[in-house]
């Protein structure tokens, strides 16, 4: 399949942490529309780093980042990407900064130019989809870890991105909530990468799984 059909394409990517550890060297990876893939690997292998490079939060030492058929280099390039790709951070507290749940969920849509009424509808529909009905007026910082995780997921879902990058999405979620989230993915989301240590969840949520270890991505 032609590379032009890739939503995300990383070519010969190399990255070294400031303290000197090299994570990738000449790494290649691609994601096409409709791909639902999992990413596993030991702690410190660079899974989260890979997500942050795709989003422009970190810059590689060398290599090419092509997203939506365009090479991305500048902050302006990546600003567009952040409107079209939804990233769920590993730590929910990095994603939640508004006083209430509804304000957190509405923040993204409002930034995309939605009216307050449109954002209100999006908040309601997102809460219904993820089982957060009744949470809208709750104070975010008072929520449990699992509840914060679900609200963080809601902030990403509310943006209606073309592709999702989920970093440990089921951390802190009980079995019922995990199943609800899995059902949502199957019904409403067609392109994503999920980093997870839960092989059981990945079996249900993805079509294939890659392993990142020692700077290489291989199909499991």
Secondary structure, 3 states (H helix, E strand, C coil): CCHHHEEEEEEEEEEECCCCCEEEEEEEEEEECCCEEEEECCCCCCHHHHHHHHCCCCCCCEEEEEECCEECCCHHHHHHHHHHEEEECCCHHHCCCCCEHHHHHHHHHHHCCCCHHHHHHHHHHHHHHHCCCCCCCCEHHHCCHHHHHHHHHHHHHCCCCCEEEEECCCCCCCHHHHHHHHHHHHHHCCCEEEECCCHHHHHHHCCEEEEEECCEEEEC
